[in-house]
Amino acid sequence: MFSLPNTFPEFPEFPRGEVWLAGAGPGDPRLLTLLALHALSQAEVIVHDALVDKRVLALASSRASLIPVGKRGGQPSPRQRDINAILVEQASLGHRVLRLKGGDPFVFGRGWDEAIALADAGVYFRIIPGLTSGLTATALAGIPATTRETNPAVVLAAGHRAEDGSSRADWEALGRLGQPILLYMPLLQLPDVAIALQRGGLAADTPAAFIQSASKPDARVVETTLARLVEDATLNGVASPTIVVIGTIAGLRSRLRTYLVDWP
Ligand SMILES: C[S@@+](CC[C@H](N)C(=O)[O-])C[C@H]1O[C@@H](n2cnc3c(N)ncnc32)[C@H](O)[C@@H]1O
């Protein structure tokens, strides 16, 4: 472990009865923020998603109780309102509660729902951003989210949303937009999304890539095109967690040749 320079700003106190809603990044603990690391060392109760890497949880204080609330082994996920209730209850018991989510809590992570529930229940909370997997996976794969030559914008979109009536992207409109898309939770709706993007005007040979398990030991990148997305996902056994990148940026990494050193 490294030591911080003594010019480093002090970490805030973690008061009893408070909830810290933090992002754990895409997996590798070296991608945690220092504030999330501080929270792990101080928390008495850690309510975490299945996506939070074991190596991150291993950094928790040995006194902390871990409460998993993610979807595991095909079991149904706990309902959001039950998770909210756990957070409020644990805070009311006077614990220092860390709510740890994969990536960033406010990017396809239901962090907003929990923040509102805490505010409504009169519980003080802090939000600690994390590295979101879409932007981290692309960077680690050598795929720039933007370049001056290719795209002035980039779209973060969720391929699949929980069946809770939440809004869905208008894929044809995103196809017309012609800007690269970083697709979270891509696999369930991939065939429909790929067809709709082409119907909207994205060329069939638009470069695309699957980035699976970014920053984890089993990380891999599969390069393909929009037209071949579904076939190549099946041929290569692409599995969750995966980000799909669709757009010119997905084809740029070959220019880095072998000089991009493998993570870490
Ligand atoms: C419910 S969303 C949570 C996103 C998270 N809040 C974030 O900011 O990254 C879960 C999706 O994130 C993506 N994801 C999370 N971790 C990943 C990783 N290490 N590699 C690739 N994709 C990842 C996958 O698309 C996965 O289906």
The ligand as a MOL file (V3000), in Angstrom:
LIG
                    3D

  0  0  0     0  0            999 V3000
M  V30 BEGIN CTAB
M  V30 COUNTS 27 29 0 0 0
M  V30 BEGIN ATOM
M  V30 1 C -26.7550 -2.2320 -14.0230 0
M  V30 2 S -25.4990 -1.6320 -15.0910 0 CHG=1
M  V30 3 C -24.5270 -0.7690 -13.9080 0
M  V30 4 C -23.6060 0.2550 -14.5360 0
M  V30 5 C -22.7110 0.9150 -13.5130 0
M  V30 6 N -23.4770 1.7440 -12.6150 0
M  V30 7 C -21.6310 1.7390 -14.1850 0
M  V30 8 O -21.6080 2.9710 -14.0470 0
M  V30 9 O -20.7630 1.1370 -14.8380 0 CHG=-1
M  V30 10 C -24.5840 -3.1110 -15.3680 0
M  V30 11 C -23.8450 -3.0860 -16.7000 0
M  V30 12 O -22.6210 -2.3540 -16.5810 0
M  V30 13 C -21.6810 -2.8850 -17.5010 0
M  V30 14 N -20.4760 -3.2910 -16.7520 0
M  V30 15 C -20.2770 -3.1960 -15.4310 0
M  V30 16 N -19.0270 -3.5970 -15.1050 0
M  V30 17 C -18.4170 -3.9570 -16.2610 0
M  V30 18 C -17.1200 -4.4370 -16.6100 0
M  V30 19 N -16.1670 -4.6310 -15.6820 0
M  V30 20 N -16.8600 -4.6880 -17.9110 0
M  V30 21 C -17.7860 -4.4750 -18.8650 0
M  V30 22 N -19.0330 -4.0150 -18.6030 0
M  V30 23 C -19.3450 -3.7520 -17.3210 0
M  V30 24 C -22.3480 -4.0670 -18.1950 0
M  V30 25 O -22.9240 -3.5980 -19.3820 0
M  V30 26 C -23.4060 -4.4420 -17.1820 0
M  V30 27 O -24.4660 -5.1540 -17.7840 0
M  V30 END ATOM
M  V30 BEGIN BOND
M  V30 1 1 1 2
M  V30 2 1 2 3
M  V30 3 1 2 10
M  V30 4 1 3 4
M  V30 5 1 4 5
M  V30 6 1 5 6
M  V30 7 1 5 7
M  V30 8 2 7 8
M  V30 9 1 7 9
M  V30 10 1 10 11
M  V30 11 1 11 12
M  V30 12 1 11 26
M  V30 13 1 12 13
M  V30 14 1 13 14
M  V30 15 1 13 24
M  V30 16 1 14 15
M  V30 17 1 14 23
M  V30 18 2 15 16
M  V30 19 1 16 17
M  V30 20 1 17 18
M  V30 21 2 17 23
M  V30 22 1 18 19
M  V30 23 2 18 20
M  V30 24 1 20 21
M  V30 25 2 21 22
M  V30 26 1 22 23
M  V30 27 1 24 25
M  V30 28 1 24 26
M  V30 29 1 26 27
M  V30 END BOND
M  V30 END CTAB
M  END
